[in-house]
Amino acid sequence: MATPAEHATETAGTAEATEPTLNQREKHVTGATIWLTGLPSAGKTTIAYELAGRLRGQGHRVEVLDGDEIREFLSAGLGFSREDRHTNVQRIGFVAELLASNGVKVLVPVIAPYADSREAVRKRHGAEGTPYVEVHVATPVEVCAVRDVKGLYARQAAGEISGLTGVDDPYEEPEAPDLRIESHDQTVQESAEALHALLIERGLA
């Protein structure tokens, strides 16, 4: 018959054999913000949801902050002036960092057209010690106009709207993103795989 001490030792050994290691637990609780910037219809959201599925399949907690949903619920009332666009990006950045600092992988497929706005978000994450990855989905405007998922390019061409990013409103491309994806030259799966590989390389997936 095992003594209490022996029983405790056996129990500890069983726990060590069945419980995730510290590194395994950290892998799943380490949050990060992955911001996918690019023109309208560049493929940002499609890539984000493809990657989200992969990460969830590995047991990660994942949230996708869709730009249209943010506009409707968090940034309702904001327009599309430079100041309002900056405010929108900072609000999204705040929410993303809050989630990421609590162990969530946050995918943000949002245009964020201005370099200073994106840099402010990066600095917020840096100040909090929260991992941040900037991805430029570098689809040419000509390809985006053909895709025209939301009909924005057609409406701009018809004179129904103005201020379309990359057409008659500025888009400042990232000079040194963590990853540049040429989505027009590869499949959605290949784009998501490239980003997934970068996260693995950085210990985030």
N, C-alpha and C positions, 0 to 999 in steps of 0.2 A: 504494500500500500504506500502510495507516494506521500511524503511529508508535505506540509503546506508550502515549504520553500521550493521543493521539487515541482509541485503543481504550478506554482507561480512561474517557475522557469519554463516549464512546458508551455504554459499559456502565452508567455511572452514570445517564445519561439514561434508558436502558431501565428500570433498577430503579425510578427515580422515577415512571415512567409506570405500572408494574405493581404496585408494592407499595402497601399501604394507607397513607394519610396518617396522621400522628401522631394527629390528631383521630379518625379512623376506628378506629384501634387502641385509643385510650383509651375510646371509646364502648363497646367490647366487653369491656374489662378492668376498667372501673369497677364494683365490686360495690356492693350495697346490700341492706339488709334491708327487706322490705315485710311488715309485721305486720297481719294481718286479724283483728281482734277482734270478737266478737259472740256472741249466744246460741247454744246447741246448735240445729242445723238451720237456722241463719240463712242458710246458703249460702256460708260462708267457703271451704271446701275446693273446692267446685265452681268458684267464681270464680278461686281460686288456680290450679287446673289449666288453666282456659281461658286465663288470662294467661300461664302457663308455656309453653303451646304457641305463643302469639304471639311471645314473647321468644326462644324457641329457633329459631323460624323466621327471626328476624333475626340469628341467629348468637351470641346471648348464652349464657353458661353459666348454667344455672338449676338450683336445687334446691328442692324443696317439703318442708318439715319438717312432716309430718303429726302432729297431736297424739296420735292413737291409737298410731301407731308409736313416737313418743317415749316414751309411757307404758309401752309394752311393753319397749322395749330400753334406754332411757337412764334412765328414772325408775321402773323396776320396784321395787316395794316402797313407793312413796309412796302415801299415801292422799289424801283430799280435804278435809283440814282447811285452814284458811287458811295455816298455816305450810307444809304440804306443797305446796299449790297455788303458793305464792310460790317455793318451791325449784324446782319443776318449770319455772316460767316463767323463772327465772334460768338454769337449765341450758340451756334452749332458746335463750335470749338469748345465752349464751356461744358456743354452737355456731354460731348465726346470724352473730354478729359475726366469728367466726373465718373462716367461709366467705366472707362479704362482703368482708372485708379482703383476701382473695385473689382478688378479681375475679368472685365469683359473685353472681348475683341470687338472693337467698334469700326465698322466699315462705313465710310462717308463718301458716297458718290455725288459730290456737289461741285459745281463749276468753279466757284471761288476765283473769279477772274483776275484779281489784283494781287501782285506779289507781296505787298506790304500786309495785306489781310492774312495771307497764308503764313507769312513769317511770324505775325503776332500769335497765331494759333500754335505754331511750333515752339515759340518761346514760352508760352503758357505751359505746354507739356514739359518742356525742359526744366522750368522752374519747379515743377512738381515732381520731377524725376519719373515721368510717365513716358513709356516708349511711343514714338511717333514715326510713322512712315509716310512719305509723300510719293504718290504715284502719278505720273503724267500719262494719261491715256491720249496719246498723240495722234489722233485721227485727223487727217487733213479736212479743212472746211468743205472741200468739194465732195468728199465722201460722206460727211455728215449731212450735207444738203440732199444727197441722193437718198440716204436712209430716212431722214426727216421723220423720225418716230412720232413726234407730236404735231407735225405740220407747221412748225414755227418758221422754217425757211421759206415755205410756200407763202405763208401769210406775210412775211417781211417783203418778199418779192412783189406781192400784190399791193403793198402799201398799207396793209391792215394793221401792222404793228411796227414799232421801231425800237431801237436799243437792243437788238439781238446780238448777243456776245459772239465776237469773231467775225461779224458782218458789218454792222454799223455801230458797234460798241466794242471797246477794247477787250482783248484777252492777252494777258501778260504770261507767256509760257514760262514754266519753271526753268531756271538755268541749270540747276543741278539737283534734279529729283533723285530720290533713292532708287527709283525704277522708272524707266520709260517704256511704255507698251505701245507697239505699233499694231493696234487691234485690226487694222484693215488688211494686214498681211498674215494674220493667223486667226485660228478659231477662238471662240470664247473660252473653250476648255484649255487651250494652249496659253491664253492670256492669264487665266486664273492659276494655271500650273506655274507660270513664271513668277507670279506674285507669291504663291504658296512656297515656292523654293526659297525666295528671299526671306520669308518669315522663318522658315526652318533654319536658314543660315544664321539668322539673328537670335535664334533661341526663343522665338515667339510662337512656334507651331510644332 
